[in-house]
Amino acid sequence: MTKNKTIYVALRMNELEVSKLDYIRKPGETRSAAIRRLVTDAWADAMMEQDKENGYPSISDRVNCL
């Protein structure tokens, strides 16, 4: 039997950081959802860069779609 484990992360932000986060939030998006989106996007970009460095083909590469 497996248990679901949840990891909680707390962030401490000053007023300037909060205003920057509020500026890039999408309409109706919570602050926590915006942070999750930013982290996920950064992780995906890092994985794509790592794949490129290792010589793996890109999913969007038209040659590989033929």
PyMOL Python script that loads the backbone (N, CA, C, O; Angstrom):
from pymol import cmd

cmd.read_pdbstr("""\
ATOM      1  N   MET A   1       0.846  -1.176   0.000  1.00  0.00           N
ATOM      2  CA  MET A   1       0.000   0.000   0.000  1.00  0.00           C
ATOM      3  C   MET A   1       0.892   1.240   0.000  1.00  0.00           C
ATOM      4  O   MET A   1       1.851   1.325   0.768  1.00  0.00           O
ATOM      5  N   THR A   2       0.573   2.184  -0.855  1.00  0.00           N
ATOM      6  CA  THR A   2       1.363   3.414  -0.927  1.00  0.00           C
ATOM      7  C   THR A   2       0.597   4.556  -0.285  1.00  0.00           C
ATOM      8  O   THR A   2      -0.633   4.599  -0.312  1.00  0.00           O
ATOM      9  N   LYS A   3       1.330   5.449   0.276  1.00  0.00           N
ATOM     10  CA  LYS A   3       0.725   6.638   0.882  1.00  0.00           C
ATOM     11  C   LYS A   3       1.093   7.843   0.039  1.00  0.00           C
ATOM     12  O   LYS A   3       2.213   7.949  -0.461  1.00  0.00           O
ATOM     13  N   ASN A   4       0.151   8.739  -0.113  1.00  0.00           N
ATOM     14  CA  ASN A   4       0.431   9.997  -0.801  1.00  0.00           C
ATOM     15  C   ASN A   4       1.170  10.913   0.154  1.00  0.00           C
ATOM     16  O   ASN A   4       0.714  11.174   1.268  1.00  0.00           O
ATOM     17  N   LYS A   5       2.305  11.394  -0.292  1.00  0.00           N
ATOM     18  CA  LYS A   5       3.084  12.311   0.536  1.00  0.00           C
ATOM     19  C   LYS A   5       3.016  13.694  -0.090  1.00  0.00           C
ATOM     20  O   LYS A   5       3.216  13.856  -1.294  1.00  0.00           O
ATOM     21  N   THR A   6       2.739  14.662   0.718  1.00  0.00           N
ATOM     22  CA  THR A   6       2.656  16.035   0.261  1.00  0.00           C
ATOM     23  C   THR A   6       3.780  16.824   0.899  1.00  0.00           C
ATOM     24  O   THR A   6       4.031  16.716   2.099  1.00  0.00           O
ATOM     25  N   ILE A   7       4.446  17.607   0.094  1.00  0.00           N
ATOM     26  CA  ILE A   7       5.517  18.453   0.594  1.00  0.00           C
ATOM     27  C   ILE A   7       5.034  19.895   0.531  1.00  0.00           C
ATOM     28  O   ILE A   7       4.620  20.374  -0.525  1.00  0.00           O
ATOM     29  N   TYR A   8       5.089  20.573   1.648  1.00  0.00           N
ATOM     30  CA  TYR A   8       4.695  21.971   1.709  1.00  0.00           C
ATOM     31  C   TYR A   8       5.944  22.840   1.693  1.00  0.00           C
ATOM     32  O   TYR A   8       6.918  22.562   2.392  1.00  0.00           O
ATOM     33  N   VAL A   9       5.905  23.877   0.900  1.00  0.00           N
ATOM     34  CA  VAL A   9       7.023  24.796   0.796  1.00  0.00           C
ATOM     35  C   VAL A   9       6.539  26.176   1.201  1.00  0.00           C
ATOM     36  O   VAL A   9       5.523  26.661   0.704  1.00  0.00           O
ATOM     37  N   ALA A  10       7.262  26.793   2.091  1.00  0.00           N
ATOM     38  CA  ALA A  10       6.907  28.139   2.531  1.00  0.00           C
ATOM     39  C   ALA A  10       7.893  29.130   1.918  1.00  0.00           C
ATOM     40  O   ALA A  10       9.097  28.878   1.864  1.00  0.00           O
ATOM     41  N   LEU A  11       7.371  30.233   1.469  1.00  0.00           N
ATOM     42  CA  LEU A  11       8.200  31.283   0.892  1.00  0.00           C
ATOM     43  C   LEU A  11       8.036  32.553   1.698  1.00  0.00           C
ATOM     44  O   LEU A  11       6.939  32.886   2.147  1.00  0.00           O
ATOM     45  N   ARG A  12       9.108  33.236   1.870  1.00  0.00           N
ATOM     46  CA  ARG A  12       9.057  34.538   2.523  1.00  0.00           C
ATOM     47  C   ARG A  12       9.396  35.569   1.461  1.00  0.00           C
ATOM     48  O   ARG A  12      10.469  35.526   0.859  1.00  0.00           O
ATOM     49  N   MET A  13       8.476  36.496   1.238  1.00  0.00           N
ATOM     50  CA  MET A  13       8.650  37.500   0.191  1.00  0.00           C
ATOM     51  C   MET A  13       8.489  38.888   0.788  1.00  0.00           C
ATOM     52  O   MET A  13       7.675  39.112   1.684  1.00  0.00           O
ATOM     53  N   ASN A  14       9.288  39.815   0.266  1.00  0.00           N
ATOM     54  CA  ASN A  14       9.110  41.194   0.710  1.00  0.00           C
ATOM     55  C   ASN A  14       8.076  41.874  -0.196  1.00  0.00           C
ATOM     56  O   ASN A  14       7.572  41.266  -1.140  1.00  0.00           O
ATOM     57  N   GLU A  15       7.772  43.119   0.099  1.00  0.00           N
ATOM     58  CA  GLU A  15       6.724  43.838  -0.642  1.00  0.00           C
ATOM     59  C   GLU A  15       7.037  43.952  -2.130  1.00  0.00           C
ATOM     60  O   GLU A  15       6.138  43.827  -2.962  1.00  0.00           O
ATOM     61  N   LEU A  16       8.302  44.187  -2.474  1.00  0.00           N
ATOM     62  CA  LEU A  16       8.692  44.321  -3.877  1.00  0.00           C
ATOM     63  C   LEU A  16       8.495  42.999  -4.627  1.00  0.00           C
ATOM     64  O   LEU A  16       7.999  42.989  -5.754  1.00  0.00           O
ATOM     65  N   GLU A  17       8.882  41.897  -4.003  1.00  0.00           N
ATOM     66  CA  GLU A  17       8.715  40.585  -4.638  1.00  0.00           C
ATOM     67  C   GLU A  17       7.243  40.241  -4.831  1.00  0.00           C
ATOM     68  O   GLU A  17       6.861  39.667  -5.851  1.00  0.00           O
ATOM     69  N   VAL A  18       6.426  40.589  -3.857  1.00  0.00           N
ATOM     70  CA  VAL A  18       4.986  40.341  -3.963  1.00  0.00           C
ATOM     71  C   VAL A  18       4.391  41.167  -5.099  1.00  0.00           C
ATOM     72  O   VAL A  18       3.552  40.672  -5.852  1.00  0.00           O
ATOM     73  N   SER A  19       4.815  42.413  -5.227  1.00  0.00           N
ATOM     74  CA  SER A  19       4.275  43.248  -6.303  1.00  0.00           C
ATOM     75  C   SER A  19       4.712  42.719  -7.666  1.00  0.00           C
ATOM     76  O   SER A  19       3.935  42.773  -8.620  1.00  0.00           O
ATOM     77  N   LYS A  20       5.942  42.208  -7.777  1.00  0.00           N
ATOM     78  CA  LYS A  20       6.395  41.606  -9.030  1.00  0.00           C
ATOM     79  C   LYS A  20       5.587  40.359  -9.360  1.00  0.00           C
ATOM     80  O   LYS A  20       5.223  40.139 -10.515  1.00  0.00           O
ATOM     81  N   LEU A  21       5.306  39.544  -8.352  1.00  0.00           N
ATOM     82  CA  LEU A  21       4.501  38.337  -8.560  1.00  0.00           C
ATOM     83  C   LEU A  21       3.076  38.708  -8.978  1.00  0.00           C
ATOM     84  O   LEU A  21       2.509  38.088  -9.877  1.00  0.00           O
ATOM     85  N   ASP A  22       2.506  39.710  -8.329  1.00  0.00           N
ATOM     86  CA  ASP A  22       1.159  40.153  -8.687  1.00  0.00           C
ATOM     87  C   ASP A  22       1.105  40.682 -10.112  1.00  0.00           C
ATOM     88  O   ASP A  22       0.088  40.541 -10.792  1.00  0.00           O
ATOM     89  N   TYR A  23       2.201  41.292 -10.567  1.00  0.00           N
ATOM     90  CA  TYR A  23       2.247  41.855 -11.916  1.00  0.00           C
ATOM     91  C   TYR A  23       2.202  40.759 -12.984  1.00  0.00           C
ATOM     92  O   TYR A  23       1.583  40.951 -14.030  1.00  0.00           O
ATOM     93  N   ILE A  24       2.841  39.626 -12.740  1.00  0.00           N
ATOM     94  CA  ILE A  24       2.907  38.564 -13.756  1.00  0.00           C
ATOM     95  C   ILE A  24       1.811  37.519 -13.609  1.00  0.00           C
ATOM     96  O   ILE A  24       1.723  36.596 -14.419  1.00  0.00           O
ATOM     97  N   ARG A  25       0.973  37.653 -12.579  1.00  0.00           N
ATOM     98  CA  ARG A  25      -0.133  36.695 -12.422  1.00  0.00           C
ATOM     99  C   ARG A  25      -1.146  36.852 -13.540  1.00  0.00           C
ATOM    100  O   ARG A  25      -1.403  37.956 -14.022  1.00  0.00           O
ATOM    101  N   LYS A  26      -1.712  35.730 -13.941  1.00  0.00           N
ATOM    102  CA  LYS A  26      -2.786  35.751 -14.934  1.00  0.00           C
ATOM    103  C   LYS A  26      -4.088  36.115 -14.233  1.00  0.00           C
ATOM    104  O   LYS A  26      -4.213  35.907 -13.026  1.00  0.00           O
ATOM    105  N   PRO A  27      -5.064  36.655 -14.967  1.00  0.00           N
ATOM    106  CA  PRO A  27      -6.340  37.019 -14.335  1.00  0.00           C
ATOM    107  C   PRO A  27      -6.995  35.805 -13.658  1.00  0.00           C
ATOM    108  O   PRO A  27      -7.147  34.746 -14.267  1.00  0.00           O
ATOM    109  N   GLY A  28      -7.370  35.981 -12.418  1.00  0.00           N
ATOM    110  CA  GLY A  28      -8.026  34.917 -11.664  1.00  0.00           C
ATOM    111  C   GLY A  28      -7.071  33.896 -11.067  1.00  0.00           C
ATOM    112  O   GLY A  28      -7.515  32.950 -10.418  1.00  0.00           O
ATOM    113  N   GLU A  29      -5.776  34.063 -11.269  1.00  0.00           N
ATOM    114  CA  GLU A  29      -4.788  33.113 -10.758  1.00  0.00           C
ATOM    115  C   GLU A  29      -4.361  33.523  -9.353  1.00  0.00           C
ATOM    116  O   GLU A  29      -4.103  34.699  -9.096  1.00  0.00           O
ATOM    117  N   THR A  30      -4.286  32.559  -8.453  1.00  0.00           N
ATOM    118  CA  THR A  30      -3.831  32.848  -7.097  1.00  0.00           C
ATOM    119  C   THR A  30      -2.318  32.996  -7.091  1.00  0.00           C
ATOM    120  O   THR A  30      -1.637  32.622  -8.046  1.00  0.00           O
ATOM    121  N   ARG A  31      -1.810  33.539  -6.011  1.00  0.00           N
ATOM    122  CA  ARG A  31      -0.357  33.688  -5.898  1.00  0.00           C
ATOM    123  C   ARG A  31       0.324  32.333  -5.887  1.00  0.00           C
ATOM    124  O   ARG A  31       1.357  32.155  -6.534  1.00  0.00           O
ATOM    125  N   SER A  32      -0.237  31.376  -5.162  1.00  0.00           N
ATOM    126  CA  SER A  32       0.386  30.052  -5.104  1.00  0.00           C
ATOM    127  C   SER A  32       0.351  29.365  -6.468  1.00  0.00           C
ATOM    128  O   SER A  32       1.297  28.666  -6.830  1.00  0.00           O
ATOM    129  N   ALA A  33      -0.711  29.555  -7.214  1.00  0.00           N
ATOM    130  CA  ALA A  33      -0.787  28.966  -8.559  1.00  0.00           C
ATOM    131  C   ALA A  33       0.233  29.612  -9.490  1.00  0.00           C
ATOM    132  O   ALA A  33       0.815  28.940 -10.341  1.00  0.00           O
ATOM    133  N   ALA A  34       0.447  30.912  -9.329  1.00  0.00           N
ATOM    134  CA  ALA A  34       1.442  31.605 -10.151  1.00  0.00           C
ATOM    135  C   ALA A  34       2.847  31.098  -9.842  1.00  0.00           C
ATOM    136  O   ALA A  34       3.654  30.903 -10.751  1.00  0.00           O
ATOM    137  N   ILE A  35       3.138  30.887  -8.570  1.00  0.00           N
ATOM    138  CA  ILE A  35       4.444  30.354  -8.177  1.00  0.00           C
ATOM    139  C   ILE A  35       4.629  28.950  -8.737  1.00  0.00           C
ATOM    140  O   ILE A  35       5.697  28.625  -9.254  1.00  0.00           O
ATOM    141  N   ARG A  36       3.589  28.110  -8.638  1.00  0.00           N
ATOM    142  CA  ARG A  36       3.677  26.753  -9.204  1.00  0.00           C
ATOM    143  C   ARG A  36       3.920  26.805 -10.702  1.00  0.00           C
ATOM    144  O   ARG A  36       4.719  26.028 -11.225  1.00  0.00           O
ATOM    145  N   ARG A  37       3.243  27.708 -11.400  1.00  0.00           N
ATOM    146  CA  ARG A  37       3.412  27.850 -12.844  1.00  0.00           C
ATOM    147  C   ARG A  37       4.834  28.261 -13.184  1.00  0.00           C
ATOM    148  O   ARG A  37       5.433  27.709 -14.107  1.00  0.00           O
ATOM    149  N   LEU A  38       5.380  29.215 -12.457  1.00  0.00           N
ATOM    150  CA  LEU A  38       6.741  29.674 -12.704  1.00  0.00           C
ATOM    151  C   LEU A  38       7.763  28.568 -12.462  1.00  0.00           C
ATOM    152  O   LEU A  38       8.701  28.401 -13.241  1.00  0.00           O
ATOM    153  N   VAL A  39       7.579  27.819 -11.387  1.00  0.00           N
ATOM    154  CA  VAL A  39       8.506  26.720 -11.084  1.00  0.00           C
ATOM    155  C   VAL A  39       8.407  25.629 -12.144  1.00  0.00           C
ATOM    156  O   VAL A  39       9.428  25.104 -12.589  1.00  0.00           O
ATOM    157  N   THR A  40       7.199  25.284 -12.550  1.00  0.00           N
ATOM    158  CA  THR A  40       7.010  24.251 -13.564  1.00  0.00           C
ATOM    159  C   THR A  40       7.607  24.681 -14.898  1.00  0.00           C
ATOM    160  O   THR A  40       8.260  23.884 -15.573  1.00  0.00           O
ATOM    161  N   ASP A  41       7.389  25.930 -15.279  1.00  0.00           N
ATOM    162  CA  ASP A  41       7.959  26.436 -16.531  1.00  0.00           C
ATOM    163  C   ASP A  41       9.480  26.421 -16.495  1.00  0.00           C
ATOM    164  O   ASP A  41      10.124  26.044 -17.475  1.00  0.00           O
ATOM    165  N   ALA A  42      10.059  26.831 -15.365  1.00  0.00           N
ATOM    166  CA  ALA A  42      11.523  26.835 -15.238  1.00  0.00           C
ATOM    167  C   ALA A  42      12.060  25.412 -15.293  1.00  0.00           C
ATOM    168  O   ALA A  42      13.098  25.167 -15.908  1.00  0.00           O
ATOM    169  N   TRP A  43      11.364  24.465 -14.654  1.00  0.00           N
ATOM    170  CA  TRP A  43      11.802  23.073 -14.673  1.00  0.00           C
ATOM    171  C   TRP A  43      11.728  22.512 -16.093  1.00  0.00           C
ATOM    172  O   TRP A  43      12.651  21.828 -16.535  1.00  0.00           O
ATOM    173  N   ALA A  44      10.647  22.794 -16.803  1.00  0.00           N
ATOM    174  CA  ALA A  44      10.504  22.296 -18.174  1.00  0.00           C
ATOM    175  C   ALA A  44      11.582  22.878 -19.079  1.00  0.00           C
ATOM    176  O   ALA A  44      12.138  22.163 -19.913  1.00  0.00           O
ATOM    177  N   ASP A  45      11.883  24.159 -18.928  1.00  0.00           N
ATOM    178  CA  ASP A  45      12.944  24.783 -19.721  1.00  0.00           C
ATOM    179  C   ASP A  45      14.296  24.139 -19.429  1.00  0.00           C
ATOM    180  O   ASP A  45      15.087  23.903 -20.342  1.00  0.00           O
ATOM    181  N   ALA A  46      14.558  23.857 -18.154  1.00  0.00           N
ATOM    182  CA  ALA A  46      15.831  23.229 -17.780  1.00  0.00           C
ATOM    183  C   ALA A  46      15.937  21.821 -18.358  1.00  0.00           C
ATOM    184  O   ALA A  46      17.008  21.419 -18.814  1.00  0.00           O
ATOM    185  N   MET A  47      14.835  21.067 -18.344  1.00  0.00           N
ATOM    186  CA  MET A  47      14.859  19.708 -18.897  1.00  0.00           C
ATOM    187  C   MET A  47      15.048  19.733 -20.412  1.00  0.00           C
ATOM    188  O   MET A  47      15.754  18.886 -20.959  1.00  0.00           O
ATOM    189  N   MET A  48      14.426  20.691 -21.092  1.00  0.00           N
ATOM    190  CA  MET A  48      14.602  20.810 -22.540  1.00  0.00           C
ATOM    191  C   MET A  48      16.044  21.175 -22.879  1.00  0.00           C
ATOM    192  O   MET A  48      16.605  20.659 -23.846  1.00  0.00           O
ATOM    193  N   GLU A  49      16.639  22.056 -22.094  1.00  0.00           N
ATOM    194  CA  GLU A  49      18.033  22.439 -22.317  1.00  0.00           C
ATOM    195  C   GLU A  49      18.967  21.257 -22.067  1.00  0.00           C
ATOM    196  O   GLU A  49      19.941  21.059 -22.793  1.00  0.00           O
ATOM    197  N   GLN A  50      18.661  20.476 -21.035  1.00  0.00           N
ATOM    198  CA  GLN A  50      19.482  19.302 -20.739  1.00  0.00           C
ATOM    199  C   GLN A  50      19.383  18.276 -21.857  1.00  0.00           C
ATOM    200  O   GLN A  50      20.389  17.683 -22.246  1.00  0.00           O
ATOM    201  N   ASP A  51      18.184  18.063 -22.375  1.00  0.00           N
ATOM    202  CA  ASP A  51      18.009  17.140 -23.501  1.00  0.00           C
ATOM    203  C   ASP A  51      18.785  17.616 -24.717  1.00  0.00           C
ATOM    204  O   ASP A  51      19.392  16.811 -25.424  1.00  0.00           O
ATOM    205  N   LYS A  52      18.769  18.934 -24.965  1.00  0.00           N
ATOM    206  CA  LYS A  52      19.492  19.490 -26.107  1.00  0.00           C
ATOM    207  C   LYS A  52      20.998  19.275 -25.948  1.00  0.00           C
ATOM    208  O   LYS A  52      21.690  18.941 -26.910  1.00  0.00           O
ATOM    209  N   GLU A  53      21.501  19.471 -24.723  1.00  0.00           N
ATOM    210  CA  GLU A  53      22.923  19.275 -24.458  1.00  0.00           C
ATOM    211  C   GLU A  53      23.333  17.817 -24.624  1.00  0.00           C
ATOM    212  O   GLU A  53      24.445  17.524 -25.064  1.00  0.00           O
ATOM    213  N   ASN A  54      22.430  16.903 -24.268  1.00  0.00           N
ATOM    214  CA  ASN A  54      22.729  15.472 -24.360  1.00  0.00           C
ATOM    215  C   ASN A  54      22.481  14.913 -25.750  1.00  0.00           C
ATOM    216  O   ASN A  54      22.753  13.738 -26.001  1.00  0.00           O
ATOM    217  N   GLY A  55      21.970  15.736 -26.657  1.00  0.00           N
ATOM    218  CA  GLY A  55      21.769  15.299 -28.026  1.00  0.00           C
ATOM    219  C   GLY A  55      20.465  14.567 -28.281  1.00  0.00           C
ATOM    220  O   GLY A  55      20.306  13.940 -29.328  1.00  0.00           O
ATOM    221  N   TYR A  56      19.526  14.634 -27.340  1.00  0.00           N
ATOM    222  CA  TYR A  56      18.236  13.994 -27.565  1.00  0.00           C
ATOM    223  C   TYR A  56      17.396  14.853 -28.503  1.00  0.00           C
ATOM    224  O   TYR A  56      17.463  16.080 -28.433  1.00  0.00           O
ATOM    225  N   PRO A  57      16.613  14.237 -29.374  1.00  0.00           N
ATOM    226  CA  PRO A  57      15.805  15.034 -30.309  1.00  0.00           C
ATOM    227  C   PRO A  57      14.677  15.766 -29.583  1.00  0.00           C
ATOM    228  O   PRO A  57      14.158  15.303 -28.567  1.00  0.00           O
ATOM    229  N   SER A  58      14.323  16.911 -30.133  1.00  0.00           N
ATOM    230  CA  SER A  58      13.243  17.706 -29.582  1.00  0.00           C
ATOM    231  C   SER A  58      11.907  17.180 -30.083  1.00  0.00           C
ATOM    232  O   SER A  58      11.815  16.730 -31.225  1.00  0.00           O
ATOM    233  N   ILE A  59      10.887  17.228 -29.270  1.00  0.00           N
ATOM    234  CA  ILE A  59       9.558  16.772 -29.674  1.00  0.00           C
ATOM    235  C   ILE A  59       9.042  17.634 -30.819  1.00  0.00           C
ATOM    236  O   ILE A  59       8.337  17.148 -31.704  1.00  0.00           O
ATOM    237  N   SER A  60       9.397  18.917 -30.798  1.00  0.00           N
ATOM    238  CA  SER A  60       8.903  19.821 -31.831  1.00  0.00           C
ATOM    239  C   SER A  60       9.739  19.769 -33.107  1.00  0.00           C
ATOM    240  O   SER A  60       9.452  20.488 -34.064  1.00  0.00           O
ATOM    241  N   ASP A  61      10.765  18.927 -33.127  1.00  0.00           N
ATOM    242  CA  ASP A  61      11.602  18.823 -34.308  1.00  0.00           C
ATOM    243  C   ASP A  61      10.821  18.152 -35.429  1.00  0.00           C
ATOM    244  O   ASP A  61      10.417  16.997 -35.296  1.00  0.00           O
ATOM    245  N   ARG A  62      10.602  18.868 -36.540  1.00  0.00           N
ATOM    246  CA  ARG A  62       9.769  18.367 -37.620  1.00  0.00           C
ATOM    247  C   ARG A  62      10.367  17.115 -38.270  1.00  0.00           C
ATOM    248  O   ARG A  62       9.626  16.272 -38.776  1.00  0.00           O
ATOM    249  N   VAL A  63      11.677  16.985 -38.260  1.00  0.00           N
ATOM    250  CA  VAL A  63      12.328  15.820 -38.856  1.00  0.00           C
ATOM    251  C   VAL A  63      11.892  14.545 -38.137  1.00  0.00           C
ATOM    252  O   VAL A  63      11.701  13.505 -38.767  1.00  0.00           O
ATOM    253  N   ASN A  64      11.735  14.631 -36.811  1.00  0.00           N
ATOM    254  CA  ASN A  64      11.379  13.455 -36.034  1.00  0.00           C
ATOM    255  C   ASN A  64       9.905  13.118 -36.135  1.00  0.00           C
ATOM    256  O   ASN A  64       9.495  12.035 -35.716  1.00  0.00           O
ATOM    257  N   CYS A  65       9.101  14.010 -36.678  1.00  0.00           N
ATOM    258  CA  CYS A  65       7.664  13.774 -36.789  1.00  0.00           C
ATOM    259  C   CYS A  65       7.310  13.047 -38.080  1.00  0.00           C
ATOM    260  O   CYS A  65       6.168  12.619 -38.250  1.00  0.00           O
ATOM    261  N   LEU A  66       8.269  12.901 -38.991  1.00  0.00           N
ATOM    262  CA  LEU A  66       7.974  12.273 -40.280  1.00  0.00           C
ATOM    263  C   LEU A  66       7.944  10.779 -40.184  1.00  0.00           C
ATOM    264  O   LEU A  66       7.709  10.101 -41.184  1.00  0.00           O
TER     265      LEU A  66
END
""", "prot")
cmd.dss("prot")
cmd.show_as("cartoon", "prot")
cmd.util.cbc("prot")
cmd.orient("prot")
